[in-house]
Amino acid sequence: MLLGVSIIIFALVRIIPGDVALLMVTGSQEAPSSLDRQAVLEEIRRQLDLDKPIVVQYGIWLSKAVQGDLGVSYWTRRPILEEIVKTFPVTMELALLSLAVALLIGVPVGVVSAVRQDSIPDYAGRFLSIGALSIPEFWVGTMMILLPLLWWGWIPTIKYTPLWVDPMANLSQLIFPAVAIGVNGAGPIMRLIRSSMLEVVRQDYIRTAWAKGLRERSVLVHHALKNAAIPVLSLIGVRLERLLGGTVVLESIFTIPGMGRLALGAISERDYPMVQAVIVTFAAIAIFINLATDLLYAWLDPRIRYQ
């Protein structure tokens, strides 16, 4: 899977309009006019192996990548692996915080909506889920900056502070994009939890639990919710993959130095090795999350066994 992704990305990034050598020499897409500049362009392309056929370029990149060498950035000349190691924890923290917000909103509302079916809380929960699905996360993030600025003259913290330096300052910056992303992700979780709970609470073992006189909380949490969470687990896995690869807009709005912002800058600068490394890293994480999700099924449902 990773090999296929690397081939596709290697080809796609090289059909992006523009020339990184021209950007380095002139700072624009205009072709150089002098012979001296043309010689410099050719030398830059030779140094970056851009004068070789694309198949040869891919072979050179792959032979280094399998040894853990993802190359160096065309612009900063720093090892790409160091850039990824520095920015990945930021994106992972934002993704996990956003997922936690989505679960804290989606699971309780979905459970209440299912247990109180066709009541006012049910209608309110369904309305809330549709609203969460309909509102783009980038719009919510923009409003979180714009409205407090217009009303109270206050804006969220712009300068990023690492978690290990000042946890509260770090949380004060990440909580706003996390809520913007989490509200959007809570919508499908609400709907799926509600439909799963409605199916589970009609099972015979739930009726037996009620007949034994167990308390409502025990029946819902220990018996119904655990089995209803199995389809939600698949959604959580897909959602986490999307969060890791789709936080670029919110990272740009809130000036968060994560991998999404790193990839966006690399694309605009035609930094081919950086784009390839970031996307292949995202693909490897997605494969791992899918595997972990499948293995967690057996923990949630003992009836599932893997050979």
For each residue, the residues with C-beta under 8 A, 3 or more apart:
1: 4 5 283 287
2: 5 6 280 283 284 287
3: 6 7
4: 1 7 8
5: 1 2 8 9 279 280 283
6: 2 3 9 10 58 62 65 276 280
7: 3 4 10 11 58
8: 4 5 11 12
9: 5 6 12 13 275 276 279 280
10: 6 7 13 14 54 57 58 61 276
11: 7 8 14 15 54
12: 8 9 15 16
13: 9 10 16 267 272 275 276
14: 10 11 54 272
15: 11 12
16: 12 13 267 270
17: 29
18: 22 23 29 270
19: 22 23 29 270
20: 23 24 48 50 74 269 270 271 272
21: 24 25 41 44 45 48 50
22: 18 19 25 26 28 29 30 31 32 41
23: 18 19 20 26 27 28 29 269 270
24: 20 21 44 74 75
25: 21 22 32 37 40 41 44
26: 22 23 30 32 37
27: 23
28: 22 23
29: 17 18 19 22 23
30: 22 26
31: 22
32: 22 25 26 37 38 40 41
33: 37
34: 37 38
35: 38 39
36: 39 40
37: 25 26 32 33 34 40 41
38: 32 34 35 41 42
39: 35 36 42 43
40: 25 32 36 37 43 44
41: 21 22 25 32 37 38 44 45
42: 38 39 45 46 51
43: 39 40 46 47
44: 21 24 25 40 41 47 48 50
45: 21 41 42 48 50 51
46: 42 43 49 50 51
47: 43 44
48: 20 21 44 45 74
49: 46 52 56 57 60
50: 20 21 44 45 46 57
51: 42 45 46
52: 49 56 57 60
53: 56 57
54: 10 11 14 57 58
55: 58 59
56: 49 52 53 59 60
57: 10 49 50 52 53 54 60 61
58: 6 7 10 54 55 61 62
59: 55 56 62 63
60: 49 52 56 57 63 64
61: 10 57 58 64 65 71 273 276
62: 6 58 59 65 66
63: 59 60 66 67
64: 60 61 67 69 70 71
65: 6 61 62 68 69 70 71 277 280
66: 62 63
67: 63 64
68: 65 81
69: 64 65 81
70: 64 65 79 80 81 84 273 276 277
71: 61 64 65 79 80 273 277
72: 76 77 78 79 80 273
73: 76 77 78 80 83 266 271 273 274
74: 20 24 48 77 269 270 271 272 273 274
75: 24 269 271
76: 72 73 83
77: 72 73 74
78: 72 73 82 83
79: 70 71 72 82 83
80: 70 71 72 73 83 84 273 274 277
81: 68 69 70 84 85 277
82: 78 79 85 86
83: 73 76 78 79 80 86 87 262 274
84: 70 80 81 87 88 259 262 277 278 281
85: 81 82 88
86: 82 83 89 257
87: 83 84 90 91 257 258 259 261 262
88: 84 85 91 92 258 259 281
89: 86 92 93 163
90: 87 93 94 160 256 257 258 259
91: 87 88 94 95 244 247 251 258 259 260
92: 88 89 95 96 244
93: 89 90 96 97 163 170 174
94: 90 91 97 98 174 177 178 181 243 247 250 251 256 258
95: 91 92 98 99 240 243 244 247
96: 92 93 99 100 240
97: 93 94 100 101 174 175 178 182
98: 94 95 101 102 177 178 181 182 185 243 247
99: 95 96 102 103 182 185 236 239 240 243
100: 96 97 103 104 178 182
101: 97 98 104 105 178 179 181 182 183 185 186
102: 98 99 105 106 181 182 183 184 185 186 189 239
103: 99 100 106 107 186 189 236
104: 100 101 107 108 182
105: 101 102 108 109 132 182 183 186 189 190
106: 102 103 109 110 129 185 186 187 188 189 190 193
107: 103 104 110 111 189 193 232
108: 104 105 111 112
109: 105 106 112 113 125 128 129 186 190 193
110: 106 107 113 114 125 129 189 190 191 192 193 194 197
111: 107 108 114 115 193 194 197 220 225
112: 108 109 115 116 121 122 125
113: 109 110 116 117 121 122 125 126 190 193 194
114: 110 111 117 122 193 194 195 196 197 198 201
115: 111 112 197 201 220
116: 112 113 119 121 122
117: 113 114 122 198
118: 122 123
119: 116 122 123
120: 123 124
121: 112 113 116 124 125
122: 112 113 114 116 117 118 119 125 126
123: 118 119 120 126 127
124: 120 121 127 128
125: 109 110 112 113 121 122 128 129 190 194
126: 113 122 123 129 130 190 191 194
127: 123 124 130 131
128: 109 124 125 131 132 187 190
129: 106 109 110 125 126 132 133 186 187 188 190 191 194
130: 126 127 133 134 187
131: 127 128 134 135 187
132: 105 128 129 135 183 184 185 186 187 190
133: 129 130 184 187 188
134: 130 131 187
135: 131 132 139 140 183 184
136: 139 140 184
137: 140 141 180 181 183 184 249 250
138: 141 142 180 249 250 253
139: 135 136 142 143
140: 135 136 137 143 144 179 180 183 184
141: 137 138 144 145 176 177 180 181 249 250 253 254
142: 138 139 145 146 253
143: 139 140 146 147
144: 140 141 147 148 156 176 179 180
145: 141 142 148 149 155 156 176 253 254
146: 142 143 149 150
147: 143 144 150 151
148: 144 145 151 152 154 155 156
149: 145 146 152 153 154 155
150: 146 147
151: 147 148
152: 148 149
153: 149
154: 148 149
155: 145 148 149 158
156: 144 145 148 172 173 176 254
157: 161 169 172 173
158: 155 173 254 255
159: 173 255
160: 90 170 173 255 256 257
161: 157 165 166 169 170 173
162: 165 166 170
163: 89 93 167 170
164: 167
165: 161 162 169 170
166: 161 162 169 170
167: 163 164 170 171
168: 171 172
169: 157 161 165 166 172 173
170: 93 160 161 162 163 165 166 167 173 174
171: 167 168 174 175
172: 156 157 168 169 175
173: 156 157 158 159 160 161 169 170 176 254 256
174: 93 94 97 170 171 177 178 256
175: 97 171 172 178 179
176: 141 144 145 156 173 179 180 254
177: 94 98 141 174 180 181 247 250 251 253 254 256
178: 94 97 98 100 101 174 175 181 182
179: 101 140 144 175 176 182 183
180: 137 138 140 141 144 176 177 183 184 250
181: 94 98 101 102 137 141 177 178 184 185 243 247 250
182: 97 98 99 100 101 102 104 105 178 179 185 186
183: 101 102 105 132 135 137 140 179 180 186 187
184: 102 132 133 135 136 137 140 180 181 187
185: 98 99 101 102 106 132 181 182 188 189 239 243
186: 101 102 103 105 106 109 129 132 182 183 189 190
187: 106 128 129 130 131 132 133 134 183 184 190 191
188: 106 129 133 185 191 192 235 239
189: 102 103 105 106 107 110 185 186 192 193 232 235 236 239
190: 105 106 109 110 113 125 126 128 129 132 186 187 193 194
191: 110 126 129 187 188 194 195
192: 110 188 189 195 196 231 232 235
193: 106 107 109 110 111 113 114 189 190 196 197 228 229 232
194: 110 111 113 114 125 126 129 190 191 197 198
195: 114 191 192 198 199
196: 114 192 193 199 200 228 229 230 231 232
197: 110 111 114 115 193 194 200 201 224 225 228
198: 114 117 194 195 201 202
199: 195 196 202 203 228
200: 196 197 203 206 224 227 228
201: 114 115 197 198 206 220 224
202: 198 199 206
203: 199 200 206 207
204: 207 208
205: 208 209 223
206: 200 201 202 203 209 210 219 223 224
207: 203 204 210 211
208: 204 205 211 212
209: 205 206 212 214 218 219 223
210: 206 207 213 214 219
211: 207 208
212: 208 209
213: 210
214: 209 210 218 219 223
215: 218 219
216: 219 220
217: 220 221
218: 209 214 215 221 222 223
219: 206 209 210 214 215 216 222 223 224
220: 111 115 201 216 217 223 224 225
221: 217 218 224 225 226
222: 218 219 225 226
223: 205 206 209 214 218 219 220 226 227
224: 197 200 201 206 219 220 221 227 228
225: 111 197 220 221 222 228 229
226: 221 222 223 229 300
227: 200 223 224 230 300 301
228: 193 196 197 199 200 224 225 231 232
229: 193 196 225 226 232 233 300
230: 196 227 233 234 297 300 301
231: 192 196 228 234 235
232: 107 189 192 193 196 228 229 235 236
233: 229 230 236 237 293 296 297 300
234: 230 231 237 238 293
235: 188 189 192 231 232 238 239
236: 99 103 189 232 233 239 240 293
237: 233 234 240 241 289 290 292 293
238: 234 235 241 242
239: 99 102 185 188 189 235 236 242 243
240: 95 96 99 236 237 243 244 289
241: 237 238 244 245 285 286 289 290
242: 238 239 245 246
243: 94 95 98 99 181 185 239 240 246 247
244: 91 92 95 240 241 247 259 282 285 286
245: 241 242 260 282 286
246: 242 243 249 260
247: 91 94 95 98 177 181 243 244 250 251 256 258 260
248: 251 252 260 261 263 264
249: 137 138 141 246 252 253 260
250: 94 137 138 141 177 180 181 247 253 254 256 260
251: 91 94 177 247 248 254 255 256 257 258 260 261
252: 248 249 255 260 261 264
253: 138 141 142 145 177 249 250
254: 141 145 156 158 173 176 177 250 251
255: 158 159 160 251 252
256: 90 94 160 173 174 177 247 250 251 261
257: 86 87 90 160 251 261 262
258: 87 88 90 91 94 247 251 261 262
259: 84 87 88 90 91 244 262 263 278 281 282
260: 91 245 246 247 248 249 250 251 252 263 264
261: 87 248 251 252 256 257 258 264 265
262: 83 84 87 257 258 259 265 266 274 278
263: 248 259 260 266 267 274 275 278 279
264: 248 252 260 261 267 268
265: 261 262 268 269 271
266: 73 262 263 269 271 274 275 278
267: 13 16 263 264 270 271 275
268: 264 265
269: 20 23 74 75 265 266
270: 16 18 19 20 23 74 267
271: 20 73 74 75 265 266 267 274 275
272: 13 14 20 74 275 276
273: 61 70 71 72 73 74 80 276 277
274: 73 74 80 83 262 263 266 271 277 278
275: 9 13 263 266 267 271 272 278 279
276: 6 9 10 13 61 70 272 273 279 280
277: 65 70 71 80 81 84 273 274 280 281
278: 84 259 262 263 266 274 275 281 282
279: 5 9 263 275 276 282 283
280: 2 5 6 9 65 276 277 283 284
281: 84 88 259 277 278 284 285
282: 244 245 259 278 279 285 286
283: 1 2 5 279 280 286 287
284: 2 280 281 287 288
285: 241 244 281 282 288 289
286: 241 244 245 282 283 289 290
287: 1 2 283 284 290 291
288: 284 285 291 292
289: 237 240 241 285 286 292 293
290: 237 241 286 287 293 294
291: 287 288 294 295
292: 237 288 289 295 296
293: 233 234 236 237 289 290 296 297
294: 290 291 297
295: 291 292 298 299 306
296: 233 292 293 299 300
297: 230 233 293 294 300 301 304
298: 295 301 302 304 305 306
299: 295 296
300: 226 227 229 230 233 296 297
301: 227 230 297 298 304
302: 298
303:
304: 297 298 301
305: 298
306: 295 298
307:
